[in-house]
Amino acid sequence: MTGMSDIERLLALEEIRTLKARRDRACDTKDWDLYLSLHAPDHVSHNDGFERWSSSQEMIDNVKQLLDKGRITVHHSHTPDISFESPTRARGIWGMEDLIFDSETEELEIHGFGFYHETYEKREGRWLFTSRQLKRTYVRQFPERP
């Protein structure tokens, strides 16, 4: 890819890494305003086992419904593989691990591993998520508890 100096590329990589860190933190702290602000309005999401969500508002509504129901979450994203299509468009694959606990009992419900496949665009001077697909390679689900 041409059109970016080495310094511009390194700065963009760091901005995308920070974007991802904020997303994970916003999800786990349930800071839904921050979470929504990190995504372009036309963001598209598809997670294994769920229907495709075709806007950032549809995504946030569904994520809130899934995670606000008495759940504690822990998301870890690591080892990014980010490539640039242009100075304002990039793709990334991140290794991931997530844990979901029942907030009353603090018992583990789900322990998952896999990869986030994402796209990003720099709009009005800041990087935003434009798509995400979660592909889990292993999920351990624990039985329903009363």
C-alpha positions in Angstrom: 0.0 0.0 0.0 1.3 3.4 -0.9 0.3 6.8 0.2 1.6 6.6 3.8 5.0 7.4 5.2 6.4 5.0 7.8 5.6 7.5 10.6 2.0 8.0 9.3 1.6 4.2 9.3 2.9 3.8 12.8 0.7 6.6 14.1 -2.4 5.0 12.4 -1.5 1.6 13.9 -1.3 3.1 17.4 -4.6 5.0 16.9 -6.3 1.7 15.8 -4.8 -0.1 18.8 -6.1 2.6 21.1 -9.6 2.4 19.4 -9.7 -1.4 20.1 -8.6 -0.9 23.8 -11.3 1.6 24.3 -13.9 -0.7 22.7 -13.0 -3.6 25.1 -13.0 -1.3 28.1 -16.3 0.3 27.2 -17.9 -3.1 26.7 -16.6 -4.4 30.1 -17.5 -1.2 32.0 -20.8 -0.9 30.1 -20.0 2.6 29.0 -22.4 2.4 26.1 -22.0 6.0 25.0 -18.3 5.5 24.6 -18.9 2.2 22.9 -21.3 3.7 20.4 -19.0 6.6 19.7 -16.2 4.3 18.5 -18.3 2.9 15.6 -19.3 4.5 12.4 -23.1 4.9 12.0 -23.1 2.4 9.1 -21.1 -0.2 11.1 -21.9 -3.8 10.3 -21.5 -6.7 12.9 -21.8 -10.4 12.7 -21.1 -12.7 15.6 -21.2 -16.4 15.4 -24.7 -17.6 16.4 -26.4 -14.2 15.9 -28.0 -12.4 12.9 -26.1 -9.7 11.2 -26.5 -6.2 12.6 -26.5 -3.5 10.0 -25.9 -0.3 11.9 -24.1 0.9 15.0 -27.4 1.6 16.7 -28.7 -1.9 16.0 -25.4 -3.3 17.3 -25.4 -1.3 20.5 -29.0 -2.2 21.2 -28.3 -5.9 20.9 -25.0 -5.8 22.8 -26.7 -3.9 25.7 -29.5 -6.5 25.7 -27.1 -9.4 25.8 -24.6 -8.0 28.4 -26.7 -5.7 30.6 -28.7 -8.6 32.0 -26.8 -9.3 35.1 -23.5 -10.2 33.4 -19.9 -9.3 34.1 -17.7 -9.5 31.1 -13.9 -9.6 30.5 -12.6 -9.1 27.0 -9.0 -9.4 26.0 -7.8 -8.6 22.4 -4.2 -9.2 21.5 -1.7 -9.9 18.7 -3.2 -7.6 16.1 -2.6 -8.1 12.4 -3.4 -4.8 10.8 -3.1 -3.9 7.1 -3.8 -0.7 5.3 -5.8 -0.5 2.1 -5.3 3.3 1.9 -4.4 6.1 4.4 -8.0 6.1 5.6 -9.0 2.4 5.4 -7.6 -0.6 7.2 -8.4 -4.2 8.1 -7.4 -6.0 11.3 -7.5 -9.5 12.8 -7.2 -9.7 16.6 -6.8 -12.8 18.8 -9.5 -12.7 21.5 -10.6 -14.2 24.7 -13.8 -13.4 26.5 -15.3 -14.5 29.8 -18.9 -13.9 30.8 -19.9 -14.3 34.4 -23.3 -14.2 36.2 -23.1 -11.0 38.3 -25.2 -12.5 41.2 -23.3 -15.7 41.7 -20.0 -14.6 39.9 -20.0 -18.1 38.3 -18.5 -18.4 34.8 -21.1 -18.8 32.1 -19.0 -18.6 28.9 -15.3 -18.8 28.2 -14.5 -18.1 24.5 -11.5 -17.9 22.2 -11.2 -16.8 18.6 -10.6 -13.9 16.3 -12.2 -10.5 15.6 -12.1 -9.7 11.9 -12.6 -5.9 11.6 -12.4 -3.0 9.3 -11.7 0.6 10.1 -12.0 4.0 8.4 -10.6 7.3 9.3 -13.5 9.8 9.2 -13.3 13.4 10.1 -9.8 12.9 11.5 -10.4 9.8 13.7 -10.4 6.1 13.2 -13.8 4.2 13.7 -14.9 0.6 13.4 -16.9 0.0 10.2 -17.3 -3.8 10.6 -16.6 -6.6 12.9 -17.1 -10.4 12.7 -16.4 -12.5 15.7 -15.2 -16.1 14.7 -14.8 -18.2 17.8 -12.5 -21.2 17.5 -13.4 -22.6 20.9 -16.2 -21.9 23.4 -16.8 -23.5 26.7 -20.4 -22.9 27.9 -21.4 -23.8 31.4 -24.8 -25.1 32.3 -27.6 -22.8 33.2 -27.8 -22.1 36.9 -30.9 -21.4 38.9 
